[in-house]
Amino acid sequence: MKDEVWLRHANPWSVWTRVLTPLPLLALAIWSRVWIGGWAWCAVGVVVVWIWANPRAFPQPSSFDTWSAQGVLGERVWLRHRDRVATLHKRVALALALVSGLGLLPFAYGLWTYDLGFTCLGLVVISGGKMWFVDRMAWIWQDFQREGGSLDDLTIGQ
């Protein structure tokens, strides 16, 4: 994403709708193959468009002091300045990404077999891991600021 999109994605509405909507909507779209057959691919396509549009759909927040905004900015630090991220943060962030990834197993199995329990288990593991990851990213942003980093350090020109 471009710098402007990252800043728009820092809007709490963008963060929370990105956390709460894509996986349940994707699950519903995939399960809809029972009711609408091949048209389910259209539903999946709509969800993919929403995933792409979400960070662009909201204005830049007036303040970056919220937990969700700090999580987005920390993720930007994670991607652009990993050399400035503490080793402990790196280990925990990678472990959380692994946990979220493992949640794909019950999620996919549940979608394949129409098992609501496994689907929900996968949703909880993936989303829980992602939320904890966002929390770690907020911590990274706070550390980055304490060490003199700022929004200006996150632009393409840096």
TAFENBEL-V918209 format. One record per pair of residues at least 12 apart in sequence whose C-alpha atoms are under 10 Angstrom apart, sorted by sequence separation. I is the first residue (numbers start at 0). J is the second residue. D is the distance in Angstrom with one decimal. If there is no record, write none. Layout:
# TAFENBEL-V918209
i: <I & I>
j: <J & J>
d: <D & D>
This chain:
# TAFENBEL-V918209
i: <27 & 28 & 29 & 30 & 31 & 77 & 105 & 106 & 109 & 28 & 29 & 30 & 104 & 105 & 106 & 108 & 28 & 29 & 104 & 105 & 106 & 107 & 27 & 28 & 77 & 102 & 103 & 105 & 106 & 107 & 27 & 28 & 102 & 104 & 105 & 106 & 25 & 26 & 28 & 102 & 103 & 104 & 105 & 106 & 24 & 25 & 28 & 102 & 103 & 106 & 24 & 25 & 27 & 102 & 103 & 105 & 106 & 25 & 26 & 101 & 102 & 104 & 105 & 24 & 25 & 100 & 102 & 103 & 104 & 24 & 25 & 99 & 102 & 103 & 23 & 24 & 99 & 101 & 102 & 22 & 99 & 100 & 101 & 102 & 21 & 24 & 25 & 99 & 100 & 102 & 20 & 21 & 98 & 99 & 102 & 98 & 99 & 101 & 21 & 22 & 97 & 98 & 99 & 100 & 20 & 21 & 96 & 98 & 99 & 100 & 20 & 95 & 98 & 99 & 97 & 98 & 99 & 17 & 21 & 95 & 96 & 99 & 17 & 95 & 96 & 99 & 16 & 17 & 94 & 95 & 98 & 17 & 95 & 96 & 17 & 92 & 95 & 96 & 16 & 17 & 92 & 95 & 16 & 94 & 95 & 13 & 14 & 92 & 93 & 13 & 14 & 91 & 92 & 95 & 12 & 13 & 91 & 92 & 12 & 13 & 92 & 13 & 14 & 92 & 10 & 12 & 13 & 88 & 91 & 92 & 8 & 9 & 10 & 12 & 13 & 7 & 8 & 10 & 11 & 12 & 13 & 89 & 7 & 8 & 10 & 13 & 88 & 89 & 4 & 6 & 7 & 8 & 9 & 10 & 11 & 12 & 88 & 4 & 5 & 6 & 7 & 8 & 9 & 10 & 11 & 4 & 5 & 7 & 8 & 9 & 10 & 88 & 89 & 0 & 3 & 4 & 6 & 7 & 8 & 9 & 10 & 88 & 3 & 4 & 6 & 7 & 8 & 9 & 10 & 11 & 14 & 15 & 84 & 4 & 6 & 7 & 9 & 10 & 14 & 0 & 4 & 5 & 6 & 9 & 11 & 13 & 14 & 85 & 0 & 3 & 4 & 10 & 11 & 12 & 13 & 84 & 3 & 9 & 11 & 12 & 14 & 83 & 84 & 6 & 9 & 10 & 11 & 14 & 85 & 9 & 10 & 11 & 74 & 81 & 84 & 85 & 8 & 9 & 10 & 11 & 74 & 77 & 83 & 84 & 8 & 9 & 11 & 70 & 73 & 74 & 76 & 83 & 7 & 9 & 10 & 70 & 72 & 73 & 74 & 75 & 76 & 6 & 9 & 70 & 71 & 73 & 74 & 77 & 5 & 8 & 9 & 67 & 70 & 71 & 73 & 74 & 76 & 77 & 80 & 83 & 7 & 8 & 69 & 70 & 72 & 73 & 75 & 76 & 6 & 68 & 69 & 70 & 71 & 72 & 73 & 74 & 75 & 83 & 5 & 6 & 67 & 69 & 70 & 71 & 73 & 74 & 77 & 5 & 66 & 67 & 69 & 70 & 72 & 73 & 76 & 66 & 68 & 69 & 70 & 72 & 73 & 5 & 6 & 67 & 68 & 69 & 70 & 71 & 72 & 73 & 5 & 66 & 67 & 69 & 70 & 73 & 66 & 69 & 70 & 72 & 73 & 65 & 66 & 68 & 69 & 76 & 80 & 2 & 76 & 79 & 80 & 76 & 79 & 75 & 78 & 79 & 76 & 79 & 72 & 75 & 76 & 80 & 72 & 75 & 79 & 30 & 75 & 26 & 30 & 33 & 73 & 26 & 29 & 30 & 72 & 29 & 30 & 26 & 27 & 30 & 22 & 26 & 29 & 25 & 26 & 63 & 26 & 26 & 26 & 23 & 22 & 23 & 26 & 22 & 23 & 22 & 22 & 19 & 22 & 22 & 18 & 19 & 18 & 18 & 18 & 18 & 15 & 18 & 14 & 6 & 6 & 5 & 5 & 2 & 3 & 2 & 1 & 2 & 1>
j: <39 & 40 & 41 & 42 & 43 & 89 & 117 & 118 & 121 & 41 & 42 & 43 & 117 & 118 & 119 & 121 & 42 & 43 & 118 & 119 & 120 & 121 & 42 & 43 & 92 & 117 & 118 & 120 & 121 & 122 & 43 & 44 & 118 & 120 & 121 & 122 & 42 & 43 & 45 & 119 & 120 & 121 & 122 & 123 & 42 & 43 & 46 & 120 & 121 & 124 & 43 & 44 & 46 & 121 & 122 & 124 & 125 & 45 & 46 & 121 & 122 & 124 & 125 & 45 & 46 & 121 & 123 & 124 & 125 & 46 & 47 & 121 & 124 & 125 & 46 & 47 & 122 & 124 & 125 & 46 & 123 & 124 & 125 & 126 & 46 & 49 & 50 & 124 & 125 & 127 & 46 & 47 & 124 & 125 & 128 & 125 & 126 & 128 & 49 & 50 & 125 & 126 & 127 & 128 & 49 & 50 & 125 & 127 & 128 & 129 & 50 & 125 & 128 & 129 & 128 & 129 & 130 & 49 & 53 & 127 & 128 & 131 & 50 & 128 & 129 & 132 & 50 & 51 & 128 & 129 & 132 & 52 & 130 & 131 & 53 & 128 & 131 & 132 & 53 & 54 & 129 & 132 & 54 & 132 & 133 & 52 & 53 & 131 & 132 & 53 & 54 & 131 & 132 & 135 & 53 & 54 & 132 & 133 & 54 & 55 & 134 & 56 & 57 & 135 & 54 & 56 & 57 & 132 & 135 & 136 & 53 & 54 & 55 & 57 & 58 & 53 & 54 & 56 & 57 & 58 & 59 & 135 & 54 & 55 & 57 & 60 & 135 & 136 & 52 & 54 & 55 & 56 & 57 & 58 & 59 & 60 & 136 & 53 & 54 & 55 & 56 & 57 & 58 & 59 & 60 & 54 & 55 & 57 & 58 & 59 & 60 & 138 & 139 & 51 & 54 & 55 & 57 & 58 & 59 & 60 & 61 & 139 & 55 & 56 & 58 & 59 & 60 & 61 & 62 & 63 & 66 & 67 & 136 & 57 & 59 & 60 & 62 & 63 & 67 & 54 & 58 & 59 & 60 & 63 & 65 & 67 & 68 & 139 & 55 & 58 & 59 & 65 & 66 & 67 & 68 & 139 & 59 & 65 & 67 & 68 & 70 & 139 & 140 & 63 & 66 & 67 & 68 & 71 & 142 & 67 & 68 & 69 & 132 & 139 & 142 & 143 & 67 & 68 & 69 & 70 & 133 & 136 & 142 & 143 & 68 & 69 & 71 & 130 & 133 & 134 & 136 & 143 & 68 & 70 & 71 & 131 & 133 & 134 & 135 & 136 & 137 & 68 & 71 & 132 & 133 & 135 & 136 & 139 & 68 & 71 & 72 & 130 & 133 & 134 & 136 & 137 & 139 & 140 & 143 & 146 & 71 & 72 & 133 & 134 & 136 & 137 & 139 & 140 & 71 & 133 & 134 & 135 & 136 & 137 & 138 & 139 & 140 & 148 & 71 & 72 & 133 & 135 & 136 & 137 & 139 & 140 & 143 & 72 & 133 & 134 & 136 & 137 & 139 & 140 & 143 & 134 & 136 & 137 & 138 & 140 & 141 & 74 & 75 & 136 & 137 & 138 & 139 & 140 & 141 & 142 & 75 & 136 & 137 & 139 & 140 & 143 & 137 & 140 & 141 & 143 & 144 & 137 & 138 & 140 & 141 & 148 & 152 & 75 & 149 & 152 & 153 & 150 & 153 & 150 & 153 & 154 & 152 & 155 & 149 & 152 & 153 & 157 & 150 & 153 & 157 & 109 & 154 & 106 & 110 & 113 & 153 & 107 & 110 & 111 & 153 & 111 & 112 & 109 & 110 & 113 & 106 & 110 & 113 & 110 & 113 & 150 & 115 & 118 & 119 & 118 & 118 & 119 & 122 & 121 & 122 & 122 & 123 & 122 & 125 & 126 & 125 & 126 & 126 & 127 & 129 & 130 & 130 & 133 & 133 & 150 & 153 & 153 & 154 & 153 & 154 & 154 & 154 & 155 & 155>
d: <9.2 & 7.7 & 10.0 & 10.0 & 9.3 & 8.6 & 5.0 & 4.4 & 8.0 & 8.4 & 7.8 & 10.0 & 8.8 & 6.1 & 7.0 & 8.8 & 5.1 & 6.7 & 9.2 & 8.3 & 6.8 & 7.7 & 8.6 & 5.3 & 9.4 & 9.6 & 9.1 & 6.5 & 4.0 & 9.9 & 8.8 & 8.9 & 9.4 & 9.6 & 4.9 & 6.3 & 8.1 & 8.9 & 8.8 & 9.8 & 9.5 & 6.9 & 8.5 & 9.2 & 8.8 & 6.2 & 7.7 & 7.5 & 5.9 & 8.9 & 8.3 & 9.3 & 9.8 & 4.5 & 8.1 & 9.0 & 8.5 & 9.2 & 9.8 & 8.2 & 7.0 & 10.0 & 9.8 & 9.3 & 6.1 & 9.4 & 7.8 & 8.3 & 9.8 & 6.5 & 8.3 & 8.6 & 4.9 & 6.9 & 9.8 & 9.7 & 9.2 & 7.8 & 4.9 & 8.9 & 9.1 & 8.6 & 7.6 & 8.6 & 6.6 & 9.7 & 9.9 & 5.9 & 6.7 & 9.4 & 9.1 & 8.2 & 7.1 & 4.1 & 8.5 & 7.2 & 7.1 & 9.6 & 7.6 & 9.7 & 9.5 & 9.9 & 7.5 & 8.6 & 9.2 & 6.5 & 8.8 & 8.9 & 4.8 & 9.6 & 8.9 & 9.3 & 6.0 & 6.3 & 8.4 & 8.8 & 9.6 & 9.0 & 9.6 & 9.1 & 6.8 & 9.7 & 7.2 & 5.4 & 7.3 & 9.1 & 9.6 & 9.9 & 9.1 & 7.2 & 9.9 & 9.9 & 9.3 & 9.5 & 6.6 & 9.5 & 7.1 & 7.2 & 7.6 & 7.9 & 9.6 & 5.9 & 9.5 & 9.1 & 9.7 & 9.8 & 8.6 & 8.7 & 8.8 & 6.1 & 7.9 & 9.6 & 6.0 & 9.2 & 9.2 & 5.8 & 8.3 & 9.0 & 9.4 & 8.2 & 9.7 & 7.4 & 9.8 & 6.8 & 8.5 & 9.3 & 6.2 & 9.9 & 7.8 & 8.0 & 7.7 & 8.1 & 10.0 & 7.1 & 8.9 & 9.5 & 4.4 & 9.7 & 9.0 & 9.3 & 9.6 & 9.4 & 6.3 & 6.7 & 6.6 & 9.9 & 7.0 & 10.0 & 10.0 & 8.7 & 6.3 & 8.2 & 9.0 & 6.8 & 9.5 & 9.3 & 8.4 & 9.8 & 7.2 & 9.3 & 7.8 & 7.1 & 8.9 & 5.8 & 7.7 & 6.2 & 8.4 & 6.0 & 8.0 & 6.7 & 4.8 & 8.5 & 9.5 & 9.8 & 9.9 & 5.8 & 9.7 & 5.2 & 7.1 & 6.7 & 8.4 & 7.2 & 8.8 & 9.2 & 8.4 & 3.9 & 8.6 & 10.0 & 8.7 & 9.4 & 10.0 & 7.8 & 10.0 & 9.3 & 5.5 & 6.8 & 9.2 & 8.2 & 6.3 & 8.8 & 9.2 & 8.7 & 7.7 & 7.3 & 7.5 & 9.1 & 7.8 & 8.1 & 9.5 & 9.8 & 8.4 & 8.8 & 8.4 & 9.0 & 9.4 & 6.8 & 8.2 & 8.9 & 5.6 & 9.9 & 8.9 & 9.3 & 9.2 & 9.1 & 9.6 & 7.5 & 6.3 & 7.9 & 8.7 & 6.7 & 6.2 & 9.8 & 9.0 & 10.0 & 8.2 & 9.6 & 9.4 & 4.3 & 9.9 & 10.0 & 7.6 & 7.4 & 9.3 & 7.7 & 7.9 & 7.5 & 9.5 & 9.3 & 8.0 & 10.0 & 8.3 & 7.5 & 9.4 & 7.9 & 8.9 & 9.9 & 9.7 & 9.1 & 8.9 & 8.6 & 10.0 & 8.5 & 5.5 & 8.4 & 7.2 & 8.0 & 5.3 & 7.7 & 9.8 & 7.1 & 7.1 & 9.7 & 4.9 & 9.6 & 4.3 & 7.9 & 7.5 & 8.8 & 9.4 & 9.1 & 9.8 & 9.3 & 8.5 & 6.1 & 7.5 & 5.3 & 9.8 & 6.9 & 8.3 & 9.6 & 8.6 & 7.4 & 7.1 & 7.3 & 7.2 & 8.0 & 8.7 & 9.6 & 7.4 & 8.0 & 7.5 & 9.8 & 4.7 & 7.3 & 5.2 & 7.9 & 10.0 & 7.9 & 8.7 & 8.2 & 7.2 & 3.9 & 8.7 & 4.1 & 7.7 & 7.6 & 9.9 & 4.6 & 7.6 & 6.1 & 7.8 & 9.6 & 9.7 & 9.4 & 7.8 & 7.9 & 8.1 & 8.6 & 9.4 & 9.1 & 7.7 & 9.6 & 7.5 & 8.6 & 7.1 & 8.0 & 6.4 & 6.0 & 9.4 & 9.8 & 9.8 & 9.3 & 9.3 & 9.6 & 7.6 & 9.3 & 8.9 & 9.3 & 9.8 & 9.0 & 8.4 & 9.6 & 7.1 & 9.8 & 9.6 & 9.1 & 8.6 & 9.3 & 9.6 & 10.0 & 6.9 & 10.0 & 8.0 & 6.9 & 9.2 & 9.7 & 9.5 & 8.4 & 6.5 & 9.4 & 9.9 & 9.1 & 6.9 & 8.5 & 8.3 & 8.7 & 9.6 & 9.1 & 9.0 & 7.0 & 9.4 & 6.7 & 9.6 & 9.7 & 9.8 & 9.6 & 9.8 & 7.7 & 9.4 & 9.3 & 9.9 & 8.9 & 9.0 & 9.6 & 7.5 & 6.8 & 10.0 & 9.9 & 8.8 & 8.4 & 9.9 & 8.0 & 6.9 & 9.6 & 7.9 & 7.7 & 9.9 & 9.9 & 9.5 & 9.3 & 9.9 & 9.6 & 9.8 & 7.6 & 9.0 & 6.0 & 8.8 & 6.9 & 8.2>
